[in-house]
Amino acid sequence: MLAGHGDPASVICESANQEKVDLIIIGTRGKGLVSEMILGSVSHHVIQHAPCPVLTVK
């Protein structure tokens, strides 16, 4: 596993790409859409940009 510095979502996606992972499993806090839009969401970004399937767990 690679460690990185910077935006967590970008580091997760970049590491997944470099390591050629088959699946990312990531937790979600279950915040509403409005909170996600204002605060941003690591899990949402990973879902949108990951190079492989993403399983979210609440």
C-alpha positions as CSV (number, residue, x, y, z in Angstrom):
1,M,0.0,0.0,0.0
2,L,1.3,3.4,-0.9
3,A,1.1,6.4,1.4
4,G,0.6,9.9,0.0
5,H,0.1,13.5,0.9
6,G,-2.6,15.8,-0.2
7,D,-6.3,15.5,-0.8
8,P,-7.5,12.1,0.7
9,A,-9.8,11.3,-2.2
10,S,-7.2,12.0,-4.8
11,V,-4.6,10.0,-2.9
12,I,-6.9,7.0,-2.6
13,C,-7.7,7.1,-6.4
14,E,-4.1,7.5,-7.4
15,S,-2.9,4.7,-5.1
16,A,-5.6,2.4,-6.4
17,N,-4.5,3.1,-9.9
18,Q,-0.8,2.6,-9.1
19,E,-1.5,-0.6,-7.2
20,K,-4.0,-1.9,-9.8
21,V,-6.5,-2.7,-7.1
22,D,-9.7,-4.6,-8.0
23,L,-12.0,-3.0,-5.5
24,I,-12.0,0.0,-3.1
25,I,-14.1,-0.4,0.0
26,I,-14.8,3.0,1.7
27,G,-17.0,4.1,4.6
28,T,-19.6,6.9,4.4
29,R,-20.9,9.0,7.1
30,G,-24.4,9.2,5.6
31,K,-24.6,13.0,5.4
32,G,-27.3,14.5,3.3
33,L,-26.9,15.9,-0.2
34,V,-26.8,19.5,1.0
35,S,-24.0,18.8,3.6
36,E,-22.1,16.8,1.0
37,M,-22.3,19.7,-1.5
38,I,-21.1,22.2,1.1
39,L,-18.5,20.2,2.9
40,G,-17.4,17.9,0.0
41,S,-17.2,14.1,0.4
42,V,-14.2,11.8,0.1
43,S,-16.4,8.8,-0.7
44,H,-18.3,10.7,-3.3
45,H,-15.1,11.8,-5.0
46,V,-13.7,8.3,-4.9
47,I,-16.9,6.9,-6.4
48,Q,-16.7,9.3,-9.3
49,H,-12.9,9.1,-10.0
50,A,-11.8,5.6,-9.0
51,P,-10.2,3.4,-11.6
52,C,-12.1,0.4,-10.3
53,P,-15.4,-0.5,-8.6
54,V,-16.1,1.1,-5.2
55,L,-18.2,-0.4,-2.4
56,T,-19.5,2.0,0.2
57,V,-20.3,0.9,3.7
58,K,-22.4,3.0,6.1
